[in-house]
Amino acid sequence: MYARLVGVFFFLLPALLHASEIRGKVVSVVGGEPLARVQVTVLETGAQSITSKDGSFVIRNLVSGSYTLRLNAVGYRLVTVPFALTGGEEIKEFDVTLAPDNFRRTEKVEVTGDIFHGADSPAVIETNLTSMEIRETSTVLADDPFRAIQTLPGVSASGNNDFYAQFTVMGEPFENTSTYLDGILVPQPFHGLTNISEGATLSILTSETIEDLRLLPVAYPEKFGDAVGVALDLHTRDGSRTAPIFRASIGLADTDLLGEGKIGHSGRGSWLASARKSYLGYLLRNRRNDNYTDVSFYDASFKLTYDVRPNQTVTFYGVGGHTFADLVHAFNLNPNFFKRGSNDFIIARAGWRWTVNPRLLLDTRAAYLQAPDKTWNLFQQVLSDNHHGEWVAGSDVAWSWRPGHVLEGGWTVRRVSNRSESTFYDDNDNVTGTSTSGGRGWLEK
C-alpha cells in the first residue's frame, strides 16, 4: 500500500510542480471603469474568484490543459473565454471587457462624427440620458425610462406619487409635455388607467429598448413645437449585429424577455424583440389593502433595421401594450362609479434614411398609432369609451455645406381622430343620458 501511494505521488508530482495561475482585470465597455463583484469561474474545474474593487481576480493551481473562463455579473452580458495552459506557463493574464445587457454590439467598431447633427443653440436647455444611465436610475419597482427621468434635477413624480410614471418639470404638469418617440409625437404611452383617482401607471417602454433620451424644459427647437410646456425626445435602439442573444429579467413587478441579433450572414441588418408580463396586482393588493382584485398588463415591441444599400437604411418599429384593472369590495358602488377598465396603446413606425451624399441627408418616416380606453360599472355597463387614432408622415433634410455648419428643414402632417362617449345611469341602472364628443382633422407644420 505504501509503495502504491508513493507511486501516485511521483505520478502527480510533475503536474503539481507545473501548476499555473490565471489573473486579470475586468472593466466595463462604458467608460472603461473597473467592475467589482464579477464572478469568474473555470468551468472545467469549478474554481472561482470574485473581482475586487479594482476589477482584478486571481485563480491558482491550474494544471496544463484546455479550459473555459466564464465571467458573470448582474446587469452585464455573460462572457466565456476559452484558453489553454502549457507546461511552461506559470501565469496567464486576461483583460476582459463586459457590456451591459442593453448595450448594442457590432462585429466592428467605427468611430465617426455625425456631420448632420449640429449643436443646439446656447438658449436650449436640455438633459440627456444614455441607455445605461436610464437603466441605472430606474427604480426597483419597474424598469421604466419615465421613472429614470424623475431622478433628474427639477423633476418629480406627478402629485409626488411614486406609483405614477408621469412627472412634472419645475412645476409644469405632465399634460403640457410633448413626448416624441423616434420623431413621432405620441399621446401618453402608459399602462394604467389615469382617469381614476387611485391606481398606478407604467410606461410601455423599457431601458432595454431605449438608446437615449433628451428632456428639453424650455427653448427647444421648432421641430418639438407641438406644445408649450416640455419636450421629451426618445430614441429606440437597434439590435446588435452579432449572433442571436436572448435573456430574461425578473423584476419586482414584471418579467421581461428580450432577444436580438443580426439578419443574414453578412449582418446587413438587425432585429430586436422584447415582451413583458406583469404581476403588479399582487403588489397593489398588498399596498392598497385589497382595493384591486387584479391590475395586470402586458406589452411587446419589435424593431427591424436593414441596410438596403451602404447609404440607405430602412427601419420598422412597433410597440403595443394592454392594461386591465378590476376593483374588489365594490358591491355597493353607485352605477356611475368605476368597477373595471382597460386601455391599450399601439404604434407602428416605418422609416427610410438616405445619405444622398456625404453632406446631404434625407430622413423620412410614417406611422400609425391608436390609444383606446374603456371603463365599466358594477353591472358591466359601459361608463366611458374613448379612442384616439392618428396617421403621421414626415421628412427631414439636413445639409452640411461645411464642417460645423448644418442647415435643417422638414415637414410633418398628421391625420388625427378623437372620439369620447360617456353614459350616465340612475339608481335603477337605467340610462339617463349620454355625452358624446369627437372630431377629426389635419395638422401640419
C-alpha positions in Angstrom: 0.0 0.0 0.0 2.8 2.4 0.9 4.5 1.7 -2.4 1.3 2.4 -4.3 0.9 5.8 -2.6 4.5 6.7 -3.3 3.9 5.8 -7.0 0.8 8.0 -7.2 2.7 10.9 -5.6 5.5 10.7 -8.1 3.0 10.4 -10.9 1.3 13.7 -9.8 4.5 15.5 -8.9 5.2 16.9 -12.4 1.6 18.3 -12.6 2.0 19.9 -9.1 5.3 21.4 -10.0 3.9 23.0 -13.1 0.6 24.2 -11.6 -0.2 27.7 -13.1 -2.3 30.6 -12.1 -4.5 32.9 -14.1 -5.1 36.6 -13.3 -6.7 39.5 -14.9 -8.8 42.6 -14.8 -12.5 43.2 -15.7 -13.7 46.6 -16.9 -17.0 48.0 -18.3 -17.2 48.8 -22.0 -18.8 52.1 -21.0 -16.0 54.4 -19.8 -13.6 51.5 -19.1 -14.3 51.6 -15.3 -13.2 48.6 -13.2 -16.0 46.2 -12.3 -16.2 44.7 -8.8 -18.1 41.6 -7.6 -17.9 39.9 -11.0 -18.0 36.1 -10.7 -15.1 34.4 -12.6 -15.3 30.6 -13.0 -13.1 28.0 -14.7 -15.9 25.7 -15.9 -13.8 22.5 -16.2 -12.6 22.6 -12.6 -15.2 24.7 -10.9 -12.5 27.1 -9.4 -14.0 30.5 -8.8 -12.9 34.0 -7.9 -14.7 37.4 -7.3 -13.2 40.5 -8.7 -12.1 43.2 -6.2 -12.8 46.9 -6.3 -10.1 47.5 -9.0 -11.7 44.7 -11.1 -8.8 42.2 -10.6 -9.0 38.5 -10.0 -6.7 35.5 -9.4 -7.3 31.8 -9.7 -4.4 29.4 -8.7 -3.3 25.8 -9.0 -4.4 25.0 -12.6 -2.6 22.3 -14.4 -1.8 22.2 -18.1 -4.8 21.8 -20.4 -7.6 23.5 -22.2 -10.2 25.5 -20.2 -13.1 27.9 -20.4 -13.3 31.0 -18.4 -16.8 32.4 -17.6 -17.5 35.9 -16.3 -20.9 36.7 -14.9 -22.2 39.9 -13.4 -25.7 41.3 -12.7 -26.7 43.7 -15.5 -24.0 42.6 -17.8 -23.8 40.0 -20.6 -22.4 36.6 -19.9 -18.9 36.2 -21.4 -17.0 33.0 -21.9 -13.3 32.9 -22.9 -11.6 29.7 -24.0 -7.9 29.4 -23.2 -5.1 26.8 -22.8 -2.2 26.4 -20.3 1.0 24.8 -21.4 3.5 23.1 -19.1 5.9 26.0 -19.2 3.4 28.7 -18.3 3.3 29.9 -14.7 1.0 32.9 -15.1 -1.6 33.7 -17.8 -3.2 37.2 -17.8 -6.6 38.4 -19.1 -8.1 41.8 -19.9 -11.8 41.3 -20.2 -14.5 43.9 -21.1 -18.1 43.4 -20.2 -21.0 45.0 -22.0 -24.3 46.0 -20.2 -27.4 43.9 -21.1 -28.9 46.8 -23.1 -25.7 47.7 -24.9 -25.8 47.4 -28.7 -22.9 45.5 -30.0 -21.5 45.1 -33.6 -18.7 42.9 -35.0 -16.7 46.0 -35.9 -16.1 49.5 -34.4 -16.4 52.6 -36.4 -15.7 56.0 -34.9 -17.2 58.8 -37.0 -18.7 62.1 -36.3 -22.2 62.9 -37.4 -21.8 65.9 -39.5 -25.6 66.2 -39.9 -26.2 66.8 -36.2 -25.4 70.4 -35.3 -25.0 71.7 -31.8 -28.1 73.1 -30.2 -28.4 76.8 -29.6 -27.0 78.0 -26.3 -30.5 79.1 -25.5 -31.7 75.5 -25.5 -31.6 73.8 -22.0 -31.6 70.1 -22.2 -30.7 67.0 -20.1 -29.5 63.8 -21.8 -29.6 60.2 -20.5 -28.0 57.2 -22.2 -29.4 53.7 -22.2 -27.0 52.7 -19.4 -27.9 55.8 -17.3 -31.6 55.1 -17.8 -31.2 51.5 -16.6 -29.1 52.6 -13.6 -31.6 55.2 -12.5 -34.8 53.1 -13.0 -36.4 52.1 -9.7 -36.6 48.7 -8.1 -40.3 48.6 -8.7 -40.0 48.8 -12.5 -37.6 49.2 -15.4 -39.2 52.4 -16.7 -37.4 55.2 -18.5 -40.0 57.7 -17.3 -39.1 56.9 -13.7 -35.5 57.4 -14.6 -36.4 60.9 -15.7 -37.9 61.6 -12.2 -34.4 61.4 -10.8 -33.2 64.5 -12.7 -32.9 67.9 -11.1 -36.2 69.8 -11.1 -38.2 66.7 -12.0 -40.6 64.9 -9.7 -43.4 62.3 -9.9 -46.8 63.8 -10.6 -48.5 64.6 -7.4 -45.4 63.3 -5.6 -46.9 59.8 -6.1 -44.2 57.3 -6.8 -46.8 54.9 -8.3 -47.2 57.3 -11.3 -44.7 57.3 -14.2 -45.9 60.8 -15.2 -43.7 63.6 -14.0 -43.7 67.4 -13.5 -40.8 69.6 -14.6 -40.3 72.7 -12.5 -44.0 72.6 -11.6 -45.1 72.2 -15.2 -47.9 69.5 -15.3 -47.3 66.4 -17.5 -50.3 67.3 -19.7 -48.1 70.0 -21.2 -45.3 67.6 -22.1 -44.8 66.6 -25.8 -43.4 63.1 -26.0 -41.6 62.1 -29.2 -40.7 58.5 -30.0 -38.3 58.3 -32.9 -39.6 61.6 -34.2 -43.3 60.7 -33.8 -45.4 62.7 -31.4 -47.3 60.2 -29.2 -50.1 60.5 -26.6 -49.3 59.2 -23.1 -47.6 55.9 -23.7 -48.5 54.3 -20.3 -50.0 51.3 -18.8 -52.6 52.2 -16.2 -56.0 54.0 -16.0 -55.2 57.6 -15.5 -58.8 58.7 -15.4 -59.5 57.2 -12.0 -58.3 58.7 -8.7 -56.3 55.7 -7.4 -54.0 53.4 -9.2 -50.6 53.2 -10.8 -49.0 53.9 -14.2 -46.0 52.5 -16.0 -44.7 53.3 -19.4 -44.8 50.7 -22.2 -41.1 51.3 -22.9 -38.1 49.8 -21.1 -34.5 50.7 -20.8 -33.6 47.6 -22.8 -35.1 49.2 -25.9 -34.3 52.9 -25.5 -31.0 54.2 -26.9 -31.1 57.6 -25.3 -33.5 60.4 -24.4 -33.4 64.2 -24.2 -35.5 66.3 -21.8 -35.9 69.9 -23.0 -37.8 72.0 -20.4 -37.7 75.3 -22.4 -36.5 77.0 -25.6 -36.4 73.8 -27.6 -36.0 73.7 -31.4 -39.0 74.3 -33.7 -39.3 70.6 -34.6 -40.6 70.0 -31.0 -43.1 72.8 -31.1 -46.3 70.8 -30.7 -46.8 72.0 -27.1 -45.9 75.0 -24.9 -44.5 73.1 -21.9 -41.8 70.4 -22.0 -40.4 68.3 -24.9 -39.2 64.7 -24.3 -37.3 63.2 -27.2 -36.8 59.4 -27.0 -34.9 57.2 -29.5 -35.2 53.4 -29.7 -32.0 51.3 -30.2 -31.2 48.9 -33.0 -30.5 45.2 -32.3 -26.9 44.0 -32.0 -25.4 42.8 -35.3 -24.0 39.7 -33.8 -25.1 36.1 -33.3 -28.6 36.0 -31.6 -28.7 36.9 -27.9 -31.5 36.0 -25.6 -32.1 37.0 -21.9 -34.7 37.2 -19.3 -35.0 39.8 -16.5 -37.2 39.2 -13.4 -38.2 42.3 -11.6 -40.3 43.2 -8.6 -43.4 44.0 -10.8 -42.8 42.1 -14.0 -40.8 39.6 -16.1 -39.1 40.8 -19.3 -37.9 38.7 -22.2 -35.6 40.1 -24.9 -33.8 38.8 -28.0 -31.7 40.5 -30.6 -29.3 39.6 -33.4 -28.2 40.1 -37.0 -30.0 39.5 -40.2 -28.2 37.3 -42.8 -24.6 36.1 -42.7 -23.3 39.5 -43.8 -25.0 41.3 -41.0 -26.6 44.0 -43.2 -29.5 44.3 -40.7 -30.6 43.5 -37.2 -33.7 42.7 -35.2 -34.7 43.4 -31.6 -37.8 41.9 -29.9 -39.0 42.2 -26.3 -42.1 41.1 -24.3 -43.1 41.8 -20.8 -45.8 40.5 -18.4 -46.7 41.9 -15.0 -47.7 40.5 -11.7 -48.4 44.0 -10.4 -51.8 43.1 -8.9 -50.1 41.2 -6.0 -48.2 44.4 -5.1 -51.2 46.7 -5.3 -53.4 44.5 -3.3 -50.8 44.4 -0.6 -50.0 48.1 -0.8 -53.6 49.4 -1.0 -55.4 46.9 1.2 -57.2 44.9 -1.4 -58.6 47.9 -3.3 -57.8 46.0 -6.5 -58.5 42.4 -7.3 -56.4 42.5 -10.4 -54.2 45.0 -12.1 -52.2 43.5 -14.9 -50.5 44.5 -18.1 -48.5 43.0 -20.9 -46.6 44.6 -23.8 -44.3 43.7 -26.7 -42.1 45.6 -29.1 -40.2 44.7 -32.3 -37.6 46.7 -34.3 -36.1 45.7 -37.7 -33.2 47.6 -39.3 -31.8 46.8 -42.7 -29.2 48.4 -45.0 -30.7 48.3 -48.4 -27.5 50.0 -49.7 -24.5 51.3 -47.9 -26.1 54.8 -47.9 -29.8 53.7 -47.4 -31.3 52.2 -44.3 -34.9 51.2 -43.7 -36.4 50.5 -40.3 -39.6 49.2 -38.8 -40.6 49.7 -35.2 -43.8 48.5 -33.4 -44.8 48.5 -29.8 -48.1 47.7 -28.2 -49.5 47.2 -24.7 -52.7 46.3 -22.8 -53.8 47.2 -19.2 -56.7 45.8 -17.2 -57.9 46.8 -13.7 -60.8 45.5 -11.6 -61.9 46.8 -8.2 -62.9 44.5 -5.4 -65.0 45.2 -2.2 -67.2 47.2 -4.6 -70.6 45.6 -4.0 -72.3 48.9 -3.1 -70.9 51.0 -5.9 -73.1 53.7 -7.5 -73.9 52.7 -11.1 -71.9 55.7 -12.3 -68.7 54.6 -10.4 -65.8 52.8 -12.0 -65.6 49.0 -11.4 -63.3 47.8 -14.1 -61.5 49.2 -17.1 -58.9 48.6 -19.8 -56.7 50.7 -22.1 -54.4 49.9 -25.0 -51.5 51.7 -26.8 -50.2 50.7 -30.2 -47.8 52.4 -32.6 -46.2 51.2 -35.8 -43.5 53.2 -37.5 -41.6 52.8 -40.7 -38.6 54.9 -41.7 -36.1 55.4 -44.5 -32.8 57.2 -44.0 -30.9 58.1 -47.2 -27.4 59.7 -47.2 -27.7 61.3 -50.6 -24.0 62.4 -50.5 -21.5 63.0 -47.7 -23.1 66.4 -47.0 -26.9 65.8 -47.6 -29.2 63.6 -45.6 -32.9 62.7 -46.1 -34.8 61.1 -43.3 -38.4 60.0 -44.0 -41.0 58.4 -41.6 -44.6 57.3 -41.5 -46.6 55.9 -38.6 -50.0 54.8 -37.3 -51.0 54.9 -33.6 -54.1 54.4 -31.5 -54.9 54.6 -27.8 -58.4 53.4 -26.8 -59.6 53.0 -23.3 -62.9 51.8 -21.8 -64.5 51.6 -18.3 -67.5 49.6 -16.9 -69.6 49.9 -13.8 -70.5 47.2 -11.3 -73.2 45.8 -13.7 -70.8 45.6 -16.7 -72.4 48.6 -18.3 -70.2 51.0 -20.2 -69.3 54.2 -18.4 -66.8 55.7 -20.9 -65.5 54.7 -24.3 -62.6 56.8 -25.7 -60.5 56.4 -28.7 -57.5 58.3 -30.2 -56.2 57.4 -33.6 -53.6 59.1 -35.8 -51.8 58.7 -39.1 -48.4 60.6 -39.3 -46.0 61.2 -42.2 -43.0 63.5 -42.3 -39.5 64.1 -43.6 -36.4 65.9 -42.5 -33.5 67.2 -44.6 -30.0 68.1 -43.2 -27.4 69.8 -45.3 -23.8 70.4 -44.1 -22.2 72.6 -46.6 -19.1 73.0 -44.5 -17.8 71.4 -41.2 -19.7 72.7 -38.2 -22.4 74.3 -40.3 -25.7 72.5 -40.6 -29.0 73.7 -42.2 -32.1 71.6 -41.2 -35.6 71.7 -42.5 -38.6 69.4 -42.7 -42.4 68.9 -42.6 -44.9 66.8 -40.7 -48.5 66.1 -41.5 -50.9 64.4 -39.0 -54.4 63.0 -39.5 -55.9 62.9 -36.1 -59.3 61.5 -34.9 -60.7 61.6 -31.4 -63.9 60.1 -30.0 -65.2 60.2 -26.5 -68.5 58.8 -25.2 -69.8 58.8 -21.6 -73.0 57.2 -20.3 -74.9 58.0 -17.1 -77.3 55.9 -15.1 -79.9 56.3 -12.3 -80.0 54.2 -9.1 -82.1 51.5 -11.0 -79.3 51.1 -13.6 -81.4 52.9 -16.3 -79.6 55.1 -18.8 -80.4 58.8 -18.0 -78.1 60.4 -20.6 -75.1 60.2 -22.8 -72.4 62.7 -23.7 -70.5 62.3 -27.0 -67.7 64.4 -28.4 -65.0 64.0 -31.0 -63.7 65.1 -34.3 -61.0 64.6 -36.9 -58.8 66.8 -38.9 -55.4 67.5 -40.4 -52.5 69.1 -38.6 -49.4 70.3 -40.4 -46.2 72.0 -39.6 
